[in-house]
């Protein structure tokens, strides 16, 4: 799966919450791995998330909240 598709699928379909469910978390972790493999930098990775959420017509408040979640490494792990 492409990086952008992994990013999209790491959000809830209806609520656009990042890594809110187990499958979302798995795809979020996979997106980090693919970003690393493709030499995508941090700023570009975050911008891809921002662009996805903007394209989904999310509010700036929601985007900010979700980008905080993207930065929370704990959300990428199944345990803890």
N, CA, C and O atoms as CSV, one atom per row, in Angstrom:
chain,resi,resn,atom,element,x,y,z
A,1,UNK,N,N,0.856,-1.174,0.000
A,1,UNK,CA,C,0.000,0.000,0.000
A,1,UNK,C,C,0.904,1.240,0.000
A,1,UNK,O,O,1.953,1.247,0.644
A,2,UNK,N,N,0.502,2.261,-0.708
A,2,UNK,CA,C,1.294,3.486,-0.792
A,2,UNK,C,C,1.256,4.241,0.538
A,2,UNK,O,O,0.365,4.030,1.361
A,3,UNK,N,N,2.225,5.113,0.730
A,3,UNK,CA,C,2.300,5.877,1.973
A,3,UNK,C,C,1.042,6.709,2.185
A,3,UNK,O,O,0.483,6.705,3.282
A,4,UNK,N,N,0.596,7.408,1.181
A,4,UNK,CA,C,-0.590,8.250,1.363
A,4,UNK,C,C,-1.817,7.406,1.694
A,4,UNK,O,O,-2.653,7.824,2.494
A,5,UNK,N,N,-1.935,6.237,1.096
A,5,UNK,CA,C,-3.069,5.362,1.417
A,5,UNK,C,C,-2.964,4.816,2.837
A,5,UNK,O,O,-3.982,4.642,3.506
A,6,UNK,N,N,-1.753,4.544,3.304
A,6,UNK,CA,C,-1.574,4.124,4.694
A,6,UNK,C,C,-1.946,5.244,5.651
A,6,UNK,O,O,-2.576,5.006,6.681
A,7,UNK,N,N,-1.556,6.457,5.311
A,7,UNK,CA,C,-1.925,7.603,6.144
A,7,UNK,C,C,-3.435,7.740,6.201
A,7,UNK,O,O,-4.007,7.876,7.283
A,8,UNK,N,N,-4.076,7.705,5.061
A,8,UNK,CA,C,-5.538,7.827,5.020
A,8,UNK,C,C,-6.211,6.737,5.841
A,8,UNK,O,O,-7.184,6.993,6.550
A,9,UNK,N,N,-5.691,5.524,5.743
A,9,UNK,CA,C,-6.334,4.402,6.431
A,9,UNK,C,C,-5.938,4.296,7.899
A,9,UNK,O,O,-6.376,3.377,8.591
A,10,UNK,N,N,-5.117,5.223,8.381
A,10,UNK,CA,C,-4.792,5.234,9.804
A,10,UNK,C,C,-5.733,6.157,10.579
A,10,UNK,O,O,-5.545,6.396,11.771
A,11,UNK,N,N,-6.743,6.667,9.883
A,11,UNK,CA,C,-7.783,7.507,10.488
A,11,UNK,C,C,-9.123,6.784,10.435
A,11,UNK,O,O,-9.377,5.985,9.533
A,12,UNK,N,N,-9.966,7.071,11.404
A,12,UNK,CA,C,-11.316,6.533,11.382
A,12,UNK,C,C,-12.078,7.046,10.174
A,12,UNK,O,O,-11.938,8.206,9.787
A,13,UNK,N,N,-12.872,6.193,9.590
A,13,UNK,CA,C,-13.607,6.545,8.378
A,13,UNK,C,C,-14.559,7.709,8.596
A,13,UNK,O,O,-14.632,8.620,7.772
A,14,UNK,N,N,-15.275,7.681,9.683
A,14,UNK,CA,C,-16.278,8.719,9.937
A,14,UNK,C,C,-15.739,9.881,10.757
A,14,UNK,O,O,-15.987,11.041,10.431
A,15,UNK,N,N,-15.000,9.572,11.825
A,15,UNK,CA,C,-14.589,10.626,12.757
A,15,UNK,C,C,-13.238,11.257,12.438
A,15,UNK,O,O,-12.895,12.299,12.996
A,16,UNK,N,N,-12.466,10.635,11.543
A,16,UNK,CA,C,-11.133,11.128,11.168
A,16,UNK,C,C,-10.223,11.281,12.395
A,16,UNK,O,O,-9.451,12.235,12.495
A,17,UNK,N,N,-10.330,10.326,13.323
A,17,UNK,CA,C,-9.461,10.281,14.500
A,17,UNK,C,C,-8.273,9.394,14.163
A,17,UNK,O,O,-8.446,8.269,13.693
A,18,UNK,N,N,-7.064,9.899,14.402
A,18,UNK,CA,C,-5.844,9.171,14.096
A,18,UNK,C,C,-5.614,8.042,15.092
A,18,UNK,O,O,-5.628,8.254,16.305
A,19,UNK,N,N,-5.399,6.833,14.560
A,19,UNK,CA,C,-5.027,5.649,15.353
A,19,UNK,C,C,-5.990,5.403,16.504
A,19,UNK,O,O,-5.570,5.072,17.613
A,20,UNK,N,N,-7.258,5.562,16.245
A,20,UNK,CA,C,-8.264,5.377,17.283
A,20,UNK,C,C,-8.674,3.937,17.495
A,20,UNK,O,O,-9.270,3.607,18.520
A,21,UNK,N,N,-8.367,3.083,16.553
A,21,UNK,CA,C,-8.733,1.677,16.619
A,21,UNK,C,C,-7.516,0.825,16.274
A,21,UNK,O,O,-6.547,1.314,15.693
A,22,UNK,N,N,-7.575,-0.425,16.631
A,22,UNK,CA,C,-6.435,-1.334,16.453
A,22,UNK,C,C,-5.919,-1.368,15.012
A,22,UNK,O,O,-4.714,-1.256,14.789
A,23,UNK,N,N,-6.810,-1.520,14.039
A,23,UNK,CA,C,-6.364,-1.560,12.642
A,23,UNK,C,C,-5.778,-0.224,12.202
A,23,UNK,O,O,-4.839,-0.191,11.407
A,24,UNK,N,N,-6.322,0.874,12.712
A,24,UNK,CA,C,-5.770,2.197,12.405
A,24,UNK,C,C,-4.340,2.291,12.926
A,24,UNK,O,O,-3.464,2.833,12.253
A,25,UNK,N,N,-4.109,1.765,14.113
A,25,UNK,CA,C,-2.766,1.789,14.708
A,25,UNK,C,C,-1.782,0.966,13.887
A,25,UNK,O,O,-0.643,1.380,13.672
A,26,UNK,N,N,-2.219,-0.185,13.437
A,26,UNK,CA,C,-1.341,-1.027,12.617
A,26,UNK,C,C,-0.931,-0.302,11.343
A,26,UNK,O,O,0.234,-0.348,10.947
A,27,UNK,N,N,-1.874,0.362,10.709
A,27,UNK,CA,C,-1.559,1.093,9.480
A,27,UNK,C,C,-0.715,2.327,9.781
A,27,UNK,O,O,0.125,2.709,8.967
A,28,UNK,N,N,-0.925,2.952,10.931
A,28,UNK,CA,C,-0.101,4.093,11.324
A,28,UNK,C,C,1.357,3.659,11.484
A,28,UNK,O,O,2.269,4.335,11.007
A,29,UNK,N,N,1.565,2.540,12.152
A,29,UNK,CA,C,2.922,2.032,12.320
A,29,UNK,C,C,3.536,1.678,10.972
A,29,UNK,O,O,4.702,1.978,10.713
A,30,UNK,N,N,2.754,1.047,10.126
A,30,UNK,CA,C,3.244,0.701,8.790
A,30,UNK,C,C,3.594,1.967,7.999
A,30,UNK,O,O,4.552,1.973,7.226
A,31,UNK,N,N,2.814,3.041,8.194
A,31,UNK,CA,C,3.107,4.287,7.485
A,31,UNK,C,C,4.461,4.853,7.918
A,31,UNK,O,O,5.197,5.397,7.095
A,32,UNK,N,N,4.789,4.728,9.196
A,32,UNK,CA,C,6.111,5.176,9.658
A,32,UNK,C,C,7.221,4.367,9.006
A,32,UNK,O,O,8.253,4.910,8.610
A,33,UNK,N,N,6.997,3.070,8.900
A,33,UNK,CA,C,8.003,2.200,8.289
A,33,UNK,C,C,8.191,2.537,6.812
A,33,UNK,O,O,9.321,2.613,6.330
A,34,UNK,N,N,7.099,2.738,6.102
A,34,UNK,CA,C,7.176,3.067,4.679
A,34,UNK,C,C,7.817,4.442,4.491
A,34,UNK,O,O,8.628,4.629,3.583
A,35,UNK,N,N,7.461,5.401,5.339
A,35,UNK,CA,C,8.070,6.733,5.251
A,35,UNK,C,C,9.584,6.629,5.413
A,35,UNK,O,O,10.336,7.273,4.681
A,36,UNK,N,N,10.023,5.831,6.360
A,36,UNK,CA,C,11.458,5.634,6.567
A,36,UNK,C,C,12.093,4.991,5.334
A,36,UNK,O,O,13.145,5.432,4.870
A,37,UNK,N,N,11.457,3.961,4.812
A,37,UNK,CA,C,11.985,3.257,3.629
A,37,UNK,C,C,12.068,4.173,2.409
A,37,UNK,O,O,12.961,4.029,1.573
A,38,UNK,N,N,11.130,5.115,2.315
A,38,UNK,CA,C,11.071,6.015,1.160
A,38,UNK,C,C,11.791,7.343,1.404
A,38,UNK,O,O,11.683,8.272,0.603
A,39,UNK,N,N,12.526,7.423,2.514
A,39,UNK,CA,C,13.275,8.637,2.859
A,39,UNK,C,C,12.391,9.876,2.933
A,39,UNK,O,O,12.785,10.957,2.496
A,40,UNK,N,N,11.205,9.713,3.484
A,40,UNK,CA,C,10.299,10.839,3.711
A,40,UNK,C,C,10.664,11.443,5.060
A,40,UNK,O,O,10.704,10.740,6.070
A,41,UNK,N,N,10.928,12.732,5.075
A,41,UNK,CA,C,11.288,13.415,6.312
A,41,UNK,C,C,10.082,13.691,7.192
A,41,UNK,O,O,8.933,13.553,6.772
A,42,UNK,N,N,10.375,14.084,8.422
A,42,UNK,CA,C,9.333,14.367,9.403
A,42,UNK,C,C,8.365,15.443,8.912
A,42,UNK,O,O,7.150,15.253,8.954
A,43,UNK,N,N,8.903,16.574,8.446
A,43,UNK,CA,C,8.041,17.681,8.011
A,43,UNK,C,C,7.129,17.255,6.860
A,43,UNK,O,O,5.954,17.621,6.826
A,44,UNK,N,N,7.666,16.495,5.933
A,44,UNK,CA,C,6.856,16.024,4.802
A,44,UNK,C,C,5.783,15.042,5.274
A,44,UNK,O,O,4.651,15.072,4.792
A,45,UNK,N,N,6.145,14.177,6.212
A,45,UNK,CA,C,5.198,13.212,6.772
A,45,UNK,C,C,4.029,13.932,7.436
A,45,UNK,O,O,2.868,13.589,7.210
A,46,UNK,N,N,4.343,14.934,8.259
A,46,UNK,CA,C,3.298,15.712,8.930
A,46,UNK,C,C,2.443,16.452,7.905
A,46,UNK,O,O,1.221,16.512,8.035
A,47,UNK,N,N,3.082,17.009,6.899
A,47,UNK,CA,C,2.338,17.737,5.861
A,47,UNK,C,C,1.392,16.814,5.105
A,47,UNK,O,O,0.307,17.239,4.709
A,48,UNK,N,N,1.775,15.577,4.901
A,48,UNK,CA,C,0.884,14.613,4.240
A,48,UNK,C,C,-0.366,14.384,5.085
A,48,UNK,O,O,-1.471,14.285,4.551
A,49,UNK,N,N,-0.194,14.301,6.388
A,49,UNK,CA,C,-1.345,14.159,7.286
A,49,UNK,C,C,-2.224,15.408,7.212
A,49,UNK,O,O,-3.446,15.312,7.097
A,50,UNK,N,N,-1.587,16.582,7.279
A,50,UNK,CA,C,-2.335,17.838,7.229
A,50,UNK,C,C,-3.140,17.943,5.927
A,50,UNK,O,O,-4.318,18.300,5.952
A,51,UNK,N,N,-2.512,17.637,4.812
A,51,UNK,CA,C,-3.184,17.717,3.518
A,51,UNK,C,C,-4.373,16.760,3.452
A,51,UNK,O,O,-5.439,17.115,2.949
A,52,UNK,N,N,-4.181,15.543,3.963
A,52,UNK,CA,C,-5.282,14.583,3.979
A,52,UNK,C,C,-6.464,15.150,4.755
A,52,UNK,O,O,-7.597,15.120,4.275
A,53,UNK,N,N,-6.205,15.665,5.950
A,53,UNK,CA,C,-7.291,16.182,6.792
A,53,UNK,C,C,-7.938,17.416,6.172
A,53,UNK,O,O,-9.155,17.582,6.259
A,54,UNK,N,N,-7.152,18.275,5.556
A,54,UNK,CA,C,-7.722,19.438,4.877
A,54,UNK,C,C,-8.598,19.002,3.708
A,54,UNK,O,O,-9.666,19.572,3.487
A,55,UNK,N,N,-8.157,18.004,2.966
A,55,UNK,CA,C,-8.953,17.481,1.850
A,55,UNK,C,C,-10.256,16.851,2.313
A,55,UNK,O,O,-11.211,16.748,1.543
A,56,UNK,N,N,-10.294,16.431,3.566
A,56,UNK,CA,C,-11.507,15.859,4.149
A,56,UNK,C,C,-12.380,16.941,4.794
A,56,UNK,O,O,-13.372,16.636,5.455
A,57,UNK,N,N,-11.996,18.210,4.592
A,57,UNK,CA,C,-12.734,19.364,5.115
A,57,UNK,C,C,-12.829,19.384,6.642
A,57,UNK,O,O,-13.839,19.809,7.203
A,58,UNK,N,N,-11.782,18.927,7.298
A,58,UNK,CA,C,-11.727,18.969,8.760
A,58,UNK,C,C,-11.410,20.395,9.205
A,58,UNK,O,O,-10.736,21.148,8.502
A,59,UNK,N,N,-11.905,20.740,10.367
A,59,UNK,CA,C,-11.631,22.069,10.918
A,59,UNK,C,C,-10.165,22.175,11.335
A,59,UNK,O,O,-9.496,21.162,11.543
A,60,UNK,N,N,-9.675,23.400,11.453
A,60,UNK,CA,C,-8.296,23.607,11.899
A,60,UNK,C,C,-8.095,23.056,13.307
A,60,UNK,O,O,-7.026,22.535,13.626
A,61,UNK,N,N,-9.114,23.168,14.144
A,61,UNK,CA,C,-9.025,22.623,15.503
A,61,UNK,C,C,-8.840,21.106,15.442
A,61,UNK,O,O,-7.974,20.557,16.123
A,62,UNK,N,N,-9.634,20.449,14.647
A,62,UNK,CA,C,-9.528,18.995,14.516
A,62,UNK,C,C,-8.165,18.609,13.942
A,62,UNK,O,O,-7.544,17.654,14.410
A,63,UNK,N,N,-7.703,19.337,12.943
A,63,UNK,CA,C,-6.403,19.055,12.338
A,63,UNK,C,C,-5.302,19.169,13.387
A,63,UNK,O,O,-4.440,18.296,13.485
A,64,UNK,N,N,-5.332,20.236,14.164
A,64,UNK,CA,C,-4.318,20.417,15.213
A,64,UNK,C,C,-4.352,19.280,16.221
A,64,UNK,O,O,-3.306,18.773,16.628
A,65,UNK,N,N,-5.552,18.880,16.621
A,65,UNK,CA,C,-5.692,17.779,17.579
A,65,UNK,C,C,-5.137,16.480,17.005
A,65,UNK,O,O,-4.472,15.718,17.706
A,66,UNK,N,N,-5.412,16.233,15.733
A,66,UNK,CA,C,-4.948,14.984,15.128
A,66,UNK,C,C,-3.446,14.999,14.904
A,66,UNK,O,O,-2.796,13.963,15.048
A,67,UNK,N,N,-2.878,16.147,14.555
A,67,UNK,CA,C,-1.430,16.220,14.379
A,67,UNK,C,C,-0.705,16.002,15.704
A,67,UNK,O,O,0.403,15.466,15.723
A,68,UNK,N,N,-1.323,16.414,16.813
A,68,UNK,CA,C,-0.765,16.084,18.124
A,68,UNK,C,C,-0.759,14.574,18.323
A,68,UNK,O,O,0.199,14.019,18.862
A,69,UNK,N,N,-1.815,13.917,17.891
A,69,UNK,CA,C,-1.885,12.460,18.003
A,69,UNK,C,C,-0.832,11.799,17.110
A,69,UNK,O,O,-0.217,10.810,17.507
A,70,UNK,N,N,-0.624,12.336,15.918
A,70,UNK,CA,C,0.390,11.785,15.014
A,70,UNK,C,C,1.760,11.848,15.683
A,70,UNK,O,O,2.577,10.945,15.503
A,71,UNK,N,N,2.016,12.892,16.444
A,71,UNK,CA,C,3.299,13.062,17.130
A,71,UNK,C,C,3.447,12.202,18.371
A,71,UNK,O,O,4.555,12.072,18.892
A,72,UNK,N,N,2.372,11.613,18.857
A,72,UNK,CA,C,2.406,10.784,20.066
A,72,UNK,C,C,2.812,9.366,19.691
A,72,UNK,O,O,1.980,8.579,19.239
A,73,UNK,N,N,4.090,9.035,19.877
A,73,UNK,CA,C,4.591,7.722,19.476
A,73,UNK,C,C,3.886,6.585,20.181
A,73,UNK,O,O,3.839,5.477,19.648
A,74,UNK,N,N,3.341,6.817,21.345
A,74,UNK,CA,C,2.630,5.772,22.069
A,74,UNK,C,C,1.428,5.231,21.309
A,74,UNK,O,O,1.024,4.087,21.519
A,75,UNK,N,N,0.862,6.036,20.437
A,75,UNK,CA,C,-0.310,5.594,19.672
A,75,UNK,C,C,0.031,4.580,18.584
A,75,UNK,O,O,-0.867,3.950,18.025
A,76,UNK,N,N,1.308,4.417,18.280
A,76,UNK,CA,C,1.713,3.505,17.220
A,76,UNK,C,C,1.902,2.076,17.734
A,76,UNK,O,O,2.131,1.157,16.948
A,77,UNK,N,N,1.807,1.895,19.031
A,77,UNK,CA,C,2.073,0.585,19.630
A,77,UNK,C,C,0.796,-0.041,20.153
A,77,UNK,O,O,-0.099,0.653,20.636
A,78,UNK,N,N,0.721,-1.361,20.050
A,78,UNK,CA,C,-0.475,-2.080,20.496
A,78,UNK,C,C,-0.499,-2.267,22.003
A,78,UNK,O,O,-1.571,-2.289,22.609
A,79,UNK,N,N,0.637,-2.398,22.595
A,79,UNK,CA,C,0.703,-2.669,24.025
A,79,UNK,C,C,1.060,-1.407,24.788
A,79,UNK,O,O,1.635,-0.479,24.219
A,80,UNK,N,N,0.732,-1.364,26.051
A,80,UNK,CA,C,1.011,-0.278,26.996
A,80,UNK,C,C,-0.134,0.623,27.149
A,80,UNK,O,O,-0.063,1.589,27.908
